[in-house]
C-alpha cells in the first residue's frame, strides 16, 4: 500500500502529484500490462534480437 505523508495545510494537488509519482515508481501498471498477454519465450527472444539489430543499424548510420 502506498502511503503519502502530508504536511499541515499542504495542497491536495501536490499530494496527488506525490502519489502518482510513487505509484509509477512501483511499476504496477507496467507489470499489469505485461501480464495481460503471454508471450512465448522464443517470440520474446526474437523480438529482442530484432530490436538489437535495429539499434545497431541506427548507431552505425550515425557514425
SULNOR-V847973 format. One record per run of one state. SS is the DSSP state (hx for helix, st for strand, lp for the rest). FROM is the first residue (numbers start at 0). TO is the last residue. If there is no record, write none. Layout:
ss->{SS	SS}
from->{FROM	FROM}
to->{TO	TO}
This chain:
ss->{lp	hx	lp	hx	lp	hx	lp}
from->{0	11	26	27	35	40	62}
to->{10	25	26	34	39	61	62}
